[in-house]
Amino acid sequence: MSLHLQPVRVATGSDDTESQLVFSGGFLVAVLVRLSDDHGEDAGSWFLEAGFGRVNDLIQHTFLDLKEAQDWIECRLAGG
């Protein structure tokens, strides 16, 4: 499975504007937002702002880096 990331800026209403659209097979499956310094020790981590289909989850996920986020997304898309 191959994910394609596209950098974008998202109007989150805070300083968290660095984001990535995550595509799989041409479909948008997630929006990841990099947390700003406003988030203390979580600053620099990536937050699952939105997930679609199998990536949709009620739990608010935060990942240390994009690799961890991509691994989790790939696992969800594979049915895990």
N, C-alpha and C positions, 0 to 999 in steps of 0.2 A: 504494500500500500504506500502511496506517495502523497504527501501533503504539500501544498503550495501555499506559501505565506506571502501576503502583500501588505507592505507597511502603509498605514493610513493615520490620520489624526481624527480622533473621535471627540465630539463635544460632550464630555461627561458631566460638565458643570463644576469641575474641579481642575487641579493642575495635572491630572492623569490624562494626558492627551496622546502619548505615544502608544500606538496600537498596531495590531496585526490582524488582518482578515485571514482566516484559515480555510482553504479549499481542499476538497477531496473529490476527485473524479469530475471536476468542473462545478461542484456544488459547494456553496458556502456552508460550512459546518460549525464555525465558531468565530467569535470575536474575542481576542485577548488584549488586555490593557496593561501597560507597565505602570506599576504603582509609584507615585511621586514621593518626595521626601516627607510629605504630609502624613505618611503611613508609618513613620518611625522605623522600627526594625524590619518591617516588610518592604521598605523602599527598595525599588529595583526588581522586586518580584513581579511575576505576571499573574493577572487575575482573569478568570473566565467571566467576562462581561456578559456573554450570551453564547449559548450552545443550541444547536438545531438537530433535530432527529435524535439519533442515539447519543449525541453529545449533550443534549439537554439534561440538566441535572438541577435539582432543587438546592443541593449543597453548594455553597459559595467556595469554589476551589481557588487556591493560590499556589503558584508553582515557583520554585527557586529560579528557574531559567526557562528559555524557550524549548530546550531539548526535553525537559521534564514535562512541559505542557504538551508537546507534540507526542511524546510517548503515551501519555494518558489519553489523548484524543484518539490515537491509533488503536489503543486497547478498546476504547468504547465503540469505535466504528467496527471493530472485529467481533463485537458481541460480548466483550468482557466487562 
